[in-house]
Amino acid sequence: MKFPMFPALTLCALLAGAPAAAGDAAAGEARARGACSSCHGMDGTGLNPRWPNLGGQNDQYLIKQLKAFREEIRKDSYMTPMTRPLTDEDIRNLAAYYSAARPSSAVPQQHPAGSPEKAAICVECHGAQGVSANPEWPNLAGQKMDYLIKQMRKFRDGIREDPLMSPVAKTLSNQEINELAAYYAKLRP
């Protein structure tokens, strides 16, 4: 039996672009209690200013980053060993849990008066209010300032690589990075 080429190619394209199965937030909560909450808190808002807020973050972005840590594509002395034992299902469950969590009152709730000049280059990917429409890209609104500074400098300095973010970060001075981080940290998530 012969299959027409066009429908077969269309089906392959649709399946290739299909999102991963959704995680179980309740199972993610149980897993978070065991390891993640000691640094990131149960609501995704940890106390260390250099560690990211996870509450309300895009689930596909969390999945992508956890897998990158586990597979040592993205290296970190804390996260790489913490993610090694995680299965793909664990990762989906944690992402479902933290993406549904609402950050605590520790996240600033004031709206900044104006945006830095360089914020215009961030809008296309991260949204006008720091909330990305693409689930594979991070929300910046309400993220910790120190964490944003650290990550933008890593992109700029070639320590962390991304085909979209790295070229943008390479155009930023330390002052511009500091201004952008302060701005996005003050936006409401």
N, C-alpha and C positions, 0 to 999 in steps of 0.2 A: 504494500500500500504506500502510495506517495503522498507526502504532505506538501501543500503549497508553501513556498519559501517565505513569502511576506508574513502570513499569520504566525509561522513559527518564530521568525525574527522578532515580531511584535511581542509575542508571549515572553520570549527570553528577555527582551528589554524591560518589560513590565516587572518580571520577577527579579531582575537584577536591581531595580530601583526600589523594590518593596522594602519598607522599614522592618527592622527586627521586631520580633514578637514583643509585646508590651510586658513589662515586668510586674511582679506582684509586690505592691507597696507594703503589705503586712509582713511578707517574708523579708523585704528589705529593711523594715524597721527592726525585726529581730536580729538581723545580721549587723545593722548599725550599732545596736546596743552592745554587741560583742567586741567591736574594734573601733569603728569610725567615730563614735560619739565622744571618746576621750579627747580627741583633737577638734572635731568639727561640731560637737554638740548634737543633741537629738533633733534640734530644729535646723541644723545646718549652719549655725552661727557660732563658730568656735571663738575662744577668747584671744588666741594669738593673732596679732594684727598682720602677720606675714602669711597666715594660712587662709585660704579662700572661704567665703560664705558659700554654702552649697544649697541652702534652702531656696526653692523657687527657681533654681537654675534649669536650663533646658536639658531634658532627659537624654537626648541623643548626644549632646555635648559631653555630659557626664560619662556616658558609655564609652565614647571615643577616648576620653582622657584616661579613664580607669584601665582600658585595654592598652593604651599607650604606655602607662606605668608598668602594667603587668608584663608586657612584651619588651620592656626596656627601650622603647622608642623614645619615651620621655623619662628621664632619670631623675630620681630624687631619693635622698638617703632615707627618708621616712616612707614615702609612698611606694617605691618600688618593692621593698620587702613586704609591705602590707597587702599589696595586690596580688602577689604571686599565688597564694592559695585560692584566689577567687575564680569560680567558674564563670562562664558566660552568663549563666542564669543568675548567679549571685550579683553580677555586675548590673544586669537588667533590673533586678529587684531593688538594688541600692539606688539606682538612677530613678526608678519609679517613686521610691520613698522620698528621696531628697528633693526631687523636682516638685512633688506635691506639698512638701513642708513649707511653712511660712516662716520667714526670718523673725527672730525675736525683736524686741524693742531696742536691742543693742545696735541695730542698723539705723543710721540717721534717717529722720523723716522730714527734714527741711528740704526745700527746693532751692537750688542755687540761683542767684540773681541772673547770671549770664554765663554763657559757655566760652571757654577759651577759643581763640581763633582756629586752632588745629582740630577742634572737635568736629568740624565739617568733614574731615577725612574719615571719621569713625562711623558716621551716620549710616552710610550705605550698608554696612555689615551689622552694626550693633544697634541700629534704630535711633531716632531723634531723641528718645528719652532713655537710651541705654538698654532697651529691651529688644533683642534680636528676633526677627520674624523667622529666621532659619534655625530649626531646632538643633543643628550641628554646631552652631556658633554660640559663644557665651553671652549671657546678659552681663552688662557692666554696671547697671544701676544698683546702688547699694553695696557694691563690692568693696572690700577693705582697701583703703588707699595704699598702705604699705605693700599689700599683695599685688595690686595693679602696677605699682612702680617696679617691683621686682620682676614681674612677668614682661612688661614692656621693655625693660632694659635687657632681659634675656633675649627677646626677639631682636632687638636692635643690635646687640653685640654678638649674635650668631650662636648663642648657647642653646636657645630653643628655636626650632625652625618651623615655619609654616609658609606655604607658597603665597598666601594672601597677606598675612600679618607681617612677616619679616620685612618685605620691601617698604611697607608703610612705616614700621618702627624705625628703620634705618634713617628716615628723614627727620626724626625727632631729637631735640636736644634734651639734656637732663631737666632743664626748666620746663620745657613743653610737656615732658612726661609727667613731672610733678603736678603741673596745672591740670592736665587731663585726668590724672588719678584723683586729685582733690574734687574735681567737678563730678565725675561719675560716682565717687563714693557718697556724695551728698544727694544724688537723685533717688527718688523713691523706687524701690524694686517693684 
